[in-house]
Amino acid sequence: MAEILKACVSGVSGRLGRAIAAELIRRGDTELVGGMVSSDSAYLETDLGELAGSGFLGVSTCVSLEDASRDADVVIDASAPHVTAAIAERLSAAGGPALATGVTGFDAEQEDALKAAANGFALLQASNFSLGVAVVERLIADAAARLASEHYDLEINEAHHKHKVDAPSGTALTLGKAAAAARGDDFDRVALYERPRTGERRSVGAIGFTAVRGGGVVGEHTARFLADAEEITVGHRAFDRVIFARGAVEAARWLKGQPPGHYTMQDVIA
């Protein structure tokens, strides 16, 4: 049997956090040893098993990172950008445990803080924990490298539930960055988020983004390579958040024991 992975979850009271907690409890090769919530959370000092809908576990939520992660090999993070940046800095200073975060919506300063923190411990940053999305990212990069931007326009469409606050999604941006890198382009130069109603045509090499927010859509991402006489489409549709929980646990298992550095889901599927 594989060695037991001991993990704690930051942001454990949210939808993704609960799903990850349930997955850690369900599996036979993982152990949920802690869970963090904010100091004003209604779920403070709630049993983690009951919070995850898995029955009494005997471990309660807490505010302290040190208490939650004391016995953990990896912290799995589903909190918020400012929380993630603070956690990464503290774990880096302490030399661990490792951190696998699926949080998106970081500003430039927070992104820089994460990359700096990765010098002191193993940090995996995922815009999407789904293993399927990681494969799609690789396929899009391969297609972009082979389909010249002079002949194939790239449009990335995404849709999410009405409660998602960032747009385009972090996953859509990751897919666009993978395509730009494969083409040797500067992503910030070619990314196209808004279009005027009239008066401006699409420039060669631009990567266009469109976002839909509504209902309970779990997550849909499609990359369309559009030429004059054909279209190549690569996409992913999530039907259940359990795929993110399973991917998060697989990422955490891969991350355990890795040397200090900044990793992504591409390292996991490699």
C-alpha positions in Angstrom: 0.0 0.0 0.0 1.2 3.5 -0.8 2.6 5.6 2.0 -0.2 7.6 3.8 -0.3 11.3 2.7 -1.2 13.6 5.6 -2.8 16.8 4.5 -4.6 19.8 5.9 -7.0 22.1 4.0 -7.0 25.9 4.0 -10.4 27.3 3.2 -12.0 24.0 4.2 -15.5 25.5 4.7 -15.9 26.5 1.1 -17.3 24.3 -1.7 -13.9 23.2 -3.0 -12.4 22.9 0.5 -15.2 20.6 1.6 -14.9 18.5 -1.5 -11.1 18.1 -0.9 -11.7 17.2 2.7 -14.2 14.6 1.8 -11.8 13.1 -0.8 -9.0 13.0 1.8 -11.3 11.2 4.2 -12.7 8.8 1.6 -9.4 7.5 0.3 -7.5 4.8 2.0 -4.0 6.3 1.3 -4.7 9.8 2.7 -5.4 11.4 6.1 -7.1 14.7 6.8 -5.1 16.1 9.8 -6.3 19.7 9.9 -8.5 22.4 8.4 -8.3 26.2 8.5 -11.1 28.7 8.5 -11.2 32.5 9.1 -11.6 33.8 12.7 -15.1 35.0 12.0 -16.3 31.8 10.2 -19.5 30.2 11.4 -17.7 26.8 11.0 -14.8 27.6 13.5 -14.2 24.5 15.8 -16.6 22.4 13.6 -15.6 18.7 13.2 -14.0 18.3 9.8 -15.7 15.0 9.0 -19.1 16.5 9.7 -18.3 19.6 7.7 -17.3 17.4 4.8 -20.5 15.3 5.1 -18.4 12.2 6.0 -19.3 11.6 9.6 -17.5 12.5 12.8 -13.7 12.6 12.4 -12.5 13.9 15.7 -10.5 16.8 14.2 -11.9 20.3 14.3 -11.4 23.4 12.2 -9.1 26.1 13.5 -7.6 29.5 12.6 -4.0 28.8 13.3 -1.8 27.6 10.3 0.7 26.1 12.7 -2.0 24.1 14.5 -3.7 22.9 11.3 -0.5 21.9 9.5 1.5 20.5 12.5 1.2 16.9 11.3 0.7 17.6 7.6 3.0 16.7 4.7 1.1 19.1 2.4 -1.3 22.0 2.9 -4.0 22.0 0.2 -5.2 25.6 -0.3 -8.7 26.6 -1.4 -8.9 30.0 0.4 -8.4 33.4 -1.2 -5.5 35.3 -2.8 -4.5 37.4 0.2 -4.7 34.3 2.5 -2.6 32.2 0.1 0.1 34.8 -0.2 0.4 35.0 3.6 0.4 31.2 4.0 3.1 30.8 1.4 5.4 33.3 3.1 5.0 31.7 6.5 5.5 28.1 5.2 8.5 29.2 3.2 10.1 30.8 6.3 9.4 27.6 8.2 10.7 25.3 5.4 7.4 23.6 4.9 5.2 21.7 4.8 4.6 21.9 1.0 1.7 24.0 -0.4 -0.6 23.1 -3.2 -2.9 26.0 -4.0 -5.8 26.1 -6.4 -6.6 29.7 -5.7 -6.9 32.2 -8.7 -7.3 35.9 -9.0 -3.8 37.0 -7.7 -2.6 40.5 -8.4 1.0 41.1 -9.7 2.3 41.7 -6.2 0.8 38.4 -4.9 2.1 36.5 -7.8 5.6 37.8 -7.2 5.3 36.9 -3.5 4.4 33.3 -4.4 7.3 32.8 -6.7 9.7 34.3 -4.1 8.2 32.0 -1.4 8.9 29.0 -3.6 12.6 29.5 -3.1 12.2 28.2 0.5 9.8 25.2 0.0 7.8 23.2 -2.5 4.9 25.2 -3.8 2.5 24.0 -6.5 0.3 26.7 -8.1 -2.7 25.5 -10.1 -5.3 27.6 -11.8 -7.4 24.4 -12.0 -6.8 21.1 -10.1 -8.4 19.0 -12.8 -6.0 16.5 -14.4 -8.1 16.7 -17.5 -7.6 20.4 -17.7 -3.9 19.9 -17.4 -4.0 17.6 -20.4 -6.0 20.1 -22.3 -3.4 22.8 -21.5 -0.7 20.6 -23.0 -2.8 19.9 -26.1 -3.5 23.6 -26.6 0.2 24.4 -26.4 1.0 21.7 -28.9 -1.6 23.0 -31.3 -0.5 26.6 -30.9 3.0 25.6 -31.8 1.9 23.9 -34.9 -0.8 26.2 -36.1 0.7 29.6 -37.2 -1.0 32.6 -35.8 -1.0 34.2 -39.3 -3.5 31.6 -40.4 -5.2 30.4 -37.2 -6.9 32.9 -34.9 -7.2 31.7 -31.3 -10.3 32.4 -29.2 -10.7 31.0 -25.6 -14.3 30.8 -24.3 -15.1 29.9 -20.7 -18.3 29.7 -18.6 -18.8 29.4 -14.8 -21.5 29.7 -12.2 -22.8 33.2 -11.3 -20.9 33.3 -8.0 -17.4 33.3 -9.6 -15.8 36.7 -9.1 -12.8 36.7 -11.5 -13.2 36.8 -15.3 -11.6 35.5 -17.5 -11.1 32.5 -15.2 -7.6 31.7 -14.0 -7.8 28.5 -16.1 -8.6 30.4 -19.3 -5.6 32.7 -18.6 -3.4 29.6 -18.1 -4.5 28.1 -21.4 -3.9 31.4 -23.1 -0.4 31.8 -21.6 0.4 28.2 -22.6 -0.6 29.0 -26.2 1.4 32.3 -26.3 4.5 30.7 -24.9 4.3 27.9 -27.5 4.1 30.6 -30.2 6.9 32.7 -28.6 4.6 35.6 -28.0 4.3 38.0 -25.1 1.0 37.0 -23.5 0.3 40.5 -22.1 0.8 41.9 -25.6 -1.5 39.5 -27.4 -4.2 39.0 -24.8 -7.5 40.6 -25.9 -10.2 41.0 -23.2 -12.5 43.7 -24.6 -13.6 44.6 -28.1 -15.2 47.9 -29.2 -18.6 47.5 -30.8 -17.3 48.9 -34.1 -14.2 50.3 -35.7 -11.4 47.8 -34.8 -10.5 44.5 -36.5 -8.8 41.6 -34.9 -5.0 41.8 -35.0 -2.8 38.9 -36.1 -1.7 36.8 -33.2 -4.3 38.1 -30.7 -5.7 35.6 -28.2 -9.3 36.6 -27.5 -11.2 35.8 -24.3 -14.9 35.6 -23.6 -16.5 34.8 -20.3 -20.0 33.7 -19.3 -21.3 33.8 -15.8 -24.6 32.3 -14.8 -26.6 29.6 -13.1 -24.6 26.7 -11.6 -22.1 26.0 -14.4 -19.2 24.1 -12.8 -16.7 25.0 -15.5 -16.3 25.0 -19.2 -13.3 25.9 -21.3 -12.9 25.8 -25.0 -10.0 26.9 -27.2 -10.9 27.5 -30.9 -8.2 27.7 -33.6 -10.1 29.4 -36.4 -8.8 29.4 -40.0 -10.5 30.5 -43.2 -11.5 26.9 -44.1 -11.4 24.9 -40.9 -11.5 25.0 -37.1 -9.7 23.0 -34.5 -11.4 22.9 -31.1 -9.9 21.7 -27.8 -12.0 21.8 -24.7 -13.0 20.6 -21.3 -16.3 20.5 -19.5 -16.6 19.8 -15.7 -19.8 18.1 -14.6 -18.9 17.6 -10.9 -16.5 19.4 -8.5 -15.2 16.1 -7.4 -12.7 16.2 -10.3 -11.0 19.2 -8.7 -10.9 17.5 -5.3 -9.4 14.3 -6.8 -6.9 16.4 -8.8 -5.9 18.4 -5.7 -5.2 15.2 -3.8 -3.1 13.8 -6.7 -1.2 17.0 -6.9 -0.5 16.9 -3.1 0.6 13.3 -3.3 3.0 14.2 -6.1 4.3 17.3 -4.3 5.1 15.5 -1.1 8.9 15.3 -0.8 9.7 17.5 -3.7 12.6 20.0 -3.3 11.9 23.7 -3.0 10.6 25.2 -6.2 7.6 26.5 -8.0 5.5 23.7 -9.7 2.3 23.5 -11.7 -0.1 20.7 -12.8 2.1 20.2 -15.8 4.7 18.8 -13.5 2.1 16.5 -12.0 0.9 15.0 -15.3 4.5 14.7 -16.7 
